[in-house]
Amino acid sequence: MTPDDIPAVNRRLKRAYAANKAPVVDLIKVETGDPFKILVATILSARTKDETTSEVCRRLFKVVKKPRDFDRLTEKALAELIFPIGFFRTKAKHLKALPAVLDREFNGTIPETIDELCKLPGVGRKTANLVVSMAFEKPGICVDVHVHRICNRLGLLKTRTPLETEMTLREILPERYWMTWNSILVSYGQVTCTPVGPRCSMCVIPEYCPRIGVKRSR
């Protein structure tokens, strides 16, 4: 796949996305449109299956509706509430610290830029990019393990880390695709272009994919 193929590949992957279940953060955006809940869901979703994140978010958002609601929970109670999220103790610590940082740095509001979001506990570039695009509809390229893997598998780029992938995509991916690229690739990576034993027989873009690094497929 070359950068010239991006429009055609994007069209097919968008159709596949429409047929699959949307990633959990996409659903939170549609259901609430709340930057705070989108931020929290994104933090929780890291290294966690969407089914688990969705269940935990439903449980958590019955108790926590705004940042200061975290003050009413001890860190231990919060950890128990978000279990079995991956790294639930660390994420509980970050979420517990979130209201104070928001008040001190941003007058209690969710910041709208990548650099500002990265000042929040538990937020790196991946989370910040996703929040910027999902919550504020500003251009951001969120690169998680699915985006990094699929872009390299397609031969669109050759990078070693998600950060390298993000920086390369910023150069070659037209900005009109930035806000949706993560969603469609995450959905495709969860269902079809999986890390091990990808379902290449079901691929909607086989002629564009040299299957770089694929040793066994279905």
N, C-alpha and C positions, 0 to 999 in steps of 0.2 A: 504494500500500500504506500502511495505517495501522498503528499499534501494535496495534489490535484484531485485525488479520489475522495477527499473529505466530504464534499456535498452529497455524493451518491451514497457513501457509507452511512452518513448521518440520516439520510432519508429512510434507509432500510432499518437501521437500528431504532429509529423513532417509531416505526410501525411495530417492531418487536416489543418495544417498551409499552406501547398501548395495549398489547395483548397480555402482558405480564403484570404481576402485582407490583405497584410502585414501591420504591424504597420508603422506609418508615418516615424519614425526615420530609420527604415529599408529601406524605399523607398528613403529617402534623401541620405543614404549611397550608394545605387545602382546608383542613378542618378548623384551624385556629387563626392563621395569619399573624400569630403573636411572636415577635422577635425573641422574647424571653423563652417561650416554650420551644421555639426552633433551636435556640442556643443550647438549652438543656438537653433536648432530644439528640442533638448532634454530639454533645459531649458523651452522653450515655451510649450512643451507637458504636463508638470506636471499639473494635475487637469484640463485637457482640453480634449475634445473629439478629436479624430484623424482627423475627417473631418474639424474641425475648425483650428487645428494646420496646416494641409496641406494647406488650403486656405491662412492662414496668412503667412506661410513660402514662398509661391509663391509670394505673394505681397511684403514681406520684402526683399527677395533676389534679387528683381529687383532694389532695392535701395542700399542695403548693401551687398557687396561682400567680404569684408575683415574687420577686426576689426576696423581699423581707420575710416571706413565709418560712424560709429556711431557718430563720432565727428561732422559731418555735420548736425546732427539732434538734436533738443532740446529734453529734456526728455518728454515734453508735446507732441511734434510731434511724437516721437517714441511710446508713449502710444497710441496715436490715430491710428498709423499705425498697431499696433499689437492687437488692440481691435477686437473681443470680447474674446481674450485669457483669461483664468482664472487668476485672480490677475495681470491684465495687467499693472497696475500702478507700482506695486512692481517689476515686471519683466522688465519693461522699465528702472527703476532706476538701476537695476543690469546690464542690457545690456549697458546702458550708461557709467557705471563705468568700464566695462570690458577692453577696450583698454588700459587704464592707468595702470591697474593691470598687464596685459600681458606684457606691455613694462617694467614696473618696476621690475617685478619678473622673467619674462621668455623671455626677449629679443624679445617680440612681437609674440612669437610662442605659439601654444596650447601645454601645458604640457602633458606628456604621462603616468603619474602615478596617482593613486587614491589620494594619499596624496597631491600631487601638485595641481591636479584639484580642490580639496576641498578648496584650498586657493582663488579660483575665486569667485566673487560675484554671489550669487544665486545657487551655486553648492554644493550639499550634496553628500553623498555616493551613493545614487541611480543614480543620474546623472553621477557622476564620473565613476562608474562601467560600465554604458552603453557606455559612450564615449570611455573608454579604450578598450572595446571589439569591438565596431562598427568602431571607427576611426582608431585604431591602431592594431586591431586584437590580443590583448593581453587578457589573461584570466581575466575575471571579472564577478561577479554575481550581476546583477542588480535586486533588489527586489522592485517592486512597489506593489500597492494594489492587482493586479491580481495574481502575483506570491505568495505573502503572503497568500492570501485567498485560492488559489487552493491547495497549498502545505499542508495547515492545513486541508482543506476539504477532501483531499485524505488520511489524517492520516500519511503522510510521516514524519511529525514533529508536534510538539505542541509548538507554540511560541506565544508571545503576541504582538511583534512589528516586523516591517520589518527588523530592525537591527538584532534582535535575529534570524530571518529567514535566513538572509544572513550568519551569523556566523555558524549556524547549517548546511546550505547547503555547506559551504566550507569544512565541515568535512565529509559529507555523499555523496555529489554529485561528481562523477568522473569528473576530470578537463576537459576531452574532451567534456563535455556537457555545460560547464560554459558559453561560448559565445553565445549559441543559446537558452538556457533555458528560458531567459526572452522573447525572440521574440515569441517562440511557445506558452508559457503560456499566454502572453498578448493577442495574437490573439485568443486563445481558450477562454480566459476570456471575451473578448468583444463579441464573437458570441454565445458561447454555455454555458460555466461555469460562468454565470453572477452572480453578487452579490446577487440579489433578484430573486427568481423564475427561477433558472437555468434550461436549457433545457436538463434535464436528459434523456429524451426519445431519444435525438440525440447523447448522449455521446458515444465516441469511446473507452472508457476505463471503462465501467460500472463494470466489475468484480474486478477492482482494487480500486474502490471508495466506501467507507462506508458512503459517503454523510454527513460527520460530520458537524453539525450546520445547515443543510438544513431543513427548516420547510415546505417549499412549492416548488414544482418543476413543470415543464411542460413536 
